[in-house]
Structures are given as structure tokens and as C-alpha cells.
Amino acid sequence: MKSVLVVDDDERLLHLITLTLMAGGFRVTGAKSALEANELIAVDRFDILVVDWMMPNVSGIEFVRSLRESQFRFSMVPTLMLTAMSDINSKIAGFEAGVDDYLTKPFEERELIARINAIIARSQSQYHTRVLKLGFCEFNILSGELRHGESNVYLSTMELTLLRTLCQRLNHPCARSELAQKFAFRVSERTVDVQIARLRQKIGDDAKDPRVIKTVRHIGYTICA
């Protein structure tokens, strides 16, 4: 039975969605805020999150963005955004924050179930086998473990953050300025360059001709696995 966490501050709608998904064969847990959702994620495992956009204190989009940017083991869980905001700019903002799919209110119950099933099916291989081959090493995005053969390779917090960010955007360039903003404290783009150089050394990437962490001229870096 697949597990769904529904996050919505509207108790009536939360109850309706819960009943709908339970009838569709899902195990459903409800949360009325992003704070409550974070507490539930810390102690349970969910196959997908269904998140309302308009919530007090922390909006749904802020919640998803913070989840994607975190070092938390659940940062890659698939997410369906529910909202009455149907304009294209809102949809783009949702996808840029890390939402996997977007469903506008009001919605048909059958469509909600169909979309959830499709997202879970699409994400099973992507999110449950997140071990990437990086040069002579293997990197597990979820656990943050970098291994060279039978040995663990130590990663500093900054190195782990950069490596996870690049792997989550596999084969797509990340700007230096974007990478510099991934930290709770302010770092320069030059610091990013230094950390990338150290990562290359640890995974055995040739500094003069890197094949794994490649430099994208005038932009930043991309990772090829």
C-alpha cells in the first residue's frame, strides 16, 4: 500500500482528499501545516506528498523548496502541488521550486488518483535507486555516501551540498551564483570553485580535463554520471 502525506490547512478539503485517496487504496496521513508535515516526515516514510500552495506561515511552495534544498534523507520525495492558482507563471514557479506535478482546484477525484499513481510509477526507479557512478566512485544521493570500492570517501558539509545539488540537476548546468546560495551562510563564487576542485580530486576527476564535474563556460558546472 503506497503512503501519501497530504498537507492542507483547509480541514474540510484535507478530510475529503483523505477519504478519496483511502478509497483509492492509499495509506493516507494528513498535516495542517508545513511544520506539522516536517515533523511527520522525520518519523515516517511517504511515497508522495500532496501539498496545498496557499497555507499560513509557510506556503506550500516554500515548503517544497526548503525540502529540495535540505540535506534531509527525504529531500527527493515526489510532490504534487494542489492550488487554485492556474496561471502559467504560478505553474512555472511551482516546477522551479521542485514540484513534480501540478493540479488546479477544483479537481476531479479520479484525476487526482490517476496523477498520484503516475507520479509514483514514474519516480520509483528515479528516487529509490539514486546511486550514481561518478568516475571511480559511487554516490548515493539519499544517504549522502560517497564510496570508492569498499571505502567511504569523506565529504565535508559544503562538498556534500554541492555534490547533491549537481546530481539532482544531472546533465544540466548550475550557475556558480546558484550554487553559492545553497548554504545557510554567505559564500563567494570563488569558494564554490575551490570546493568543486576538492570534489574532483576526491572522485578522481582529472582537474585539467574533467569528465565528471564539467565546467560550463561563463555559467558554472554540470555533472555527468
C-alpha positions as CSV (number, residue, x, y, z in Angstrom):
1,M,0.0,0.0,0.0
2,K,1.5,3.3,-1.1
3,S,1.8,6.0,1.5
4,V,0.6,9.6,0.9
5,L,1.2,12.7,3.1
6,V,-1.5,15.4,2.4
7,V,-0.6,18.9,3.6
8,D,-3.5,21.3,3.6
9,D,-4.7,23.9,6.2
10,D,-8.3,23.5,5.0
11,E,-9.7,20.8,7.3
12,R,-12.7,20.1,5.1
13,L,-10.6,19.6,1.9
14,L,-8.0,17.7,3.9
15,H,-10.7,15.3,5.0
16,L,-12.2,15.0,1.5
17,I,-8.8,14.2,-0.1
18,T,-8.0,11.7,2.7
19,L,-11.3,9.8,2.1
20,T,-10.8,9.9,-1.7
21,L,-7.2,8.5,-1.5
22,M,-8.1,5.9,1.1
23,A,-10.9,4.7,-1.3
24,G,-8.2,4.6,-4.0
25,G,-6.1,2.2,-1.9
26,F,-3.6,4.5,-0.4
27,R,-2.4,4.8,3.2
28,V,-3.0,8.5,4.0
29,T,-1.6,10.8,6.7
30,G,-2.8,14.4,7.0
31,A,-0.9,17.6,8.1
32,K,-2.4,21.0,8.5
33,S,0.8,23.0,8.1
34,A,4.4,22.7,6.7
35,L,5.7,22.5,10.3
36,E,3.5,19.5,11.1
37,A,4.5,17.9,7.7
38,N,8.2,18.2,8.6
39,E,7.6,16.5,11.9
40,L,5.8,13.6,10.2
41,I,8.4,13.3,7.5
42,A,11.1,12.9,10.2
43,V,9.5,9.8,11.7
44,D,7.7,8.1,8.7
45,R,8.3,7.3,5.1
46,F,6.0,8.5,2.3
47,D,5.8,7.7,-1.4
48,I,4.4,11.1,-2.4
49,L,3.4,14.4,-0.9
50,V,0.2,16.2,-1.9
51,V,0.7,19.8,-0.9
52,D,-1.6,22.8,-1.0
53,W,0.0,26.1,-2.1
54,M,-1.8,28.7,0.0
55,M,-1.1,28.0,3.6
56,P,-0.4,30.3,6.5
57,N,3.2,31.0,7.8
58,V,4.9,28.7,5.3
59,S,3.3,28.3,1.9
60,G,3.3,25.0,0.0
61,I,5.9,26.2,-2.5
62,E,8.2,27.4,0.3
63,F,7.8,24.0,2.0
64,V,8.7,22.1,-1.2
65,R,11.7,24.4,-2.0
66,S,13.1,24.1,1.5
67,L,12.7,20.3,1.3
68,R,14.5,20.1,-2.0
69,E,17.4,22.3,-0.7
70,S,17.8,20.4,2.5
71,Q,20.2,17.6,3.4
72,F,17.3,15.6,4.7
73,R,17.0,12.0,3.5
74,F,13.5,12.7,2.2
75,S,14.5,15.7,0.1
76,M,13.8,13.9,-3.2
77,V,10.3,12.6,-2.4
78,P,7.8,13.2,-5.3
79,T,5.4,16.1,-4.8
80,L,2.0,17.0,-6.3
81,M,1.0,20.7,-5.8
82,L,-2.7,21.5,-5.3
83,T,-3.8,25.1,-5.9
84,A,-6.5,27.3,-7.2
85,M,-3.7,29.4,-9.0
86,S,-4.0,28.2,-12.6
87,D,-1.9,30.9,-14.4
88,I,1.2,29.8,-16.2
89,N,3.6,31.9,-14.0
90,S,2.4,30.1,-10.9
91,K,2.9,26.7,-12.6
92,I,6.4,27.6,-13.7
93,A,7.2,28.9,-10.1
94,G,6.0,25.5,-8.8
95,F,8.1,23.5,-11.1
96,E,11.1,25.7,-10.5
97,A,10.7,25.1,-6.7
98,G,10.9,21.3,-7.3
99,V,7.3,20.2,-7.7
100,D,6.8,17.1,-9.8
101,D,3.3,17.8,-11.0
102,Y,0.6,20.5,-10.6
103,L,-3.1,20.1,-10.2
104,T,-5.5,23.0,-10.0
105,K,-8.6,23.3,-7.9
106,P,-11.4,22.3,-8.3
107,F,-10.3,18.9,-9.5
108,E,-11.9,15.6,-10.3
109,E,-11.2,12.8,-7.7
110,R,-10.3,10.3,-10.4
111,E,-7.8,12.7,-11.9
112,L,-6.1,13.2,-8.5
113,I,-5.7,9.4,-8.1
114,A,-4.5,9.0,-11.7
115,R,-1.9,11.7,-11.3
116,I,-0.6,10.3,-8.0
117,N,-0.3,6.8,-9.5
118,A,1.5,8.2,-12.5
119,I,4.0,10.2,-10.4
120,I,4.7,7.2,-8.1
121,A,5.2,4.9,-11.0
122,R,7.5,7.4,-12.8
123,S,9.5,8.1,-9.7
124,Q,10.1,4.6,-8.4
125,S,13.3,3.9,-10.4
126,Q,14.4,7.5,-10.2
127,Y,14.0,8.0,-6.4
128,H,14.6,4.6,-5.0
129,T,17.8,3.7,-6.9
130,R,19.7,7.0,-6.6
131,V,23.2,5.6,-6.7
132,L,25.2,7.3,-9.4
133,K,28.6,6.3,-10.9
134,L,30.9,9.3,-10.6
135,G,34.3,8.4,-12.1
136,F,35.9,5.8,-9.9
137,C,33.3,6.4,-7.1
138,E,29.6,5.7,-6.4
139,F,27.4,8.4,-4.8
140,N,24.1,7.7,-3.0
141,I,22.1,10.9,-3.2
142,L,19.7,9.9,-0.4
143,S,22.3,8.8,2.2
144,G,25.0,11.2,1.0
145,E,27.5,8.4,1.0
146,L,30.4,8.5,-1.5
147,R,32.3,5.2,-1.9
148,H,35.5,4.3,-3.7
149,G,35.3,0.5,-3.9
150,E,34.8,-0.7,-0.4
151,S,36.0,2.5,1.2
152,N,33.9,5.5,2.2
153,V,35.2,8.9,1.0
154,Y,34.8,11.7,3.5
155,L,32.7,14.7,2.3
156,S,32.5,18.0,4.2
157,T,29.1,19.6,4.6
158,M,29.9,22.0,1.8
159,E,31.1,19.3,-0.6
160,L,28.1,17.2,0.1
161,T,25.7,20.1,-0.5
162,L,27.4,20.9,-3.8
163,L,27.5,17.3,-5.0
164,R,23.8,16.6,-4.1
165,T,22.8,19.8,-5.9
166,L,24.7,18.9,-9.0
167,C,23.4,15.3,-9.0
168,Q,19.8,16.5,-8.6
169,R,20.3,18.5,-11.8
170,L,22.1,15.7,-13.6
171,N,23.5,16.8,-17.0
172,H,22.0,20.3,-16.6
173,P,24.3,23.3,-15.8
174,C,24.2,25.0,-12.4
175,A,25.3,28.6,-12.1
176,R,28.1,29.5,-9.6
177,S,25.7,32.1,-8.1
178,E,23.0,29.4,-7.6
179,L,25.4,27.0,-6.0
180,A,26.7,29.7,-3.7
181,Q,23.2,30.3,-2.4
182,K,22.7,26.7,-1.3
183,F,24.4,27.4,2.0
184,A,22.9,28.9,5.2
185,F,25.9,31.2,5.4
186,R,27.2,33.5,2.7
187,V,29.9,32.1,0.4
188,S,31.6,33.6,-2.6
189,E,31.6,32.0,-6.1
190,R,35.3,31.6,-5.6
191,T,34.6,29.4,-2.6
192,V,32.4,27.3,-4.9
193,D,35.3,26.9,-7.3
194,V,37.6,25.7,-4.5
195,Q,35.1,23.2,-3.2
196,I,34.5,21.9,-6.8
197,A,38.2,21.4,-7.2
198,R,38.3,19.3,-4.0
199,L,35.3,17.2,-5.1
200,R,37.1,16.5,-8.4
201,Q,40.1,15.3,-6.5
202,K,38.1,13.0,-4.3
203,I,36.2,11.3,-7.1
204,G,39.4,11.0,-9.2
205,D,38.3,13.5,-11.9
206,D,41.2,15.0,-14.0
207,A,41.5,18.6,-13.0
208,K,42.9,19.5,-16.4
209,D,40.3,17.6,-18.4
210,P,37.3,16.8,-16.1
211,R,34.9,14.2,-17.4
212,V,32.5,14.0,-14.4
213,I,32.2,17.6,-13.0
214,K,32.5,19.7,-16.1
215,T,32.9,23.4,-16.3
216,V,30.2,25.2,-18.3
217,R,31.9,28.3,-19.7
218,H,30.6,31.6,-18.3
219,I,27.9,29.7,-16.3
220,G,29.1,27.3,-13.7
221,Y,29.2,23.5,-13.5
222,T,27.4,20.4,-14.6
223,I,27.8,16.7,-13.5
224,C,27.8,13.8,-15.9
225,A,27.2,10.3,-14.4
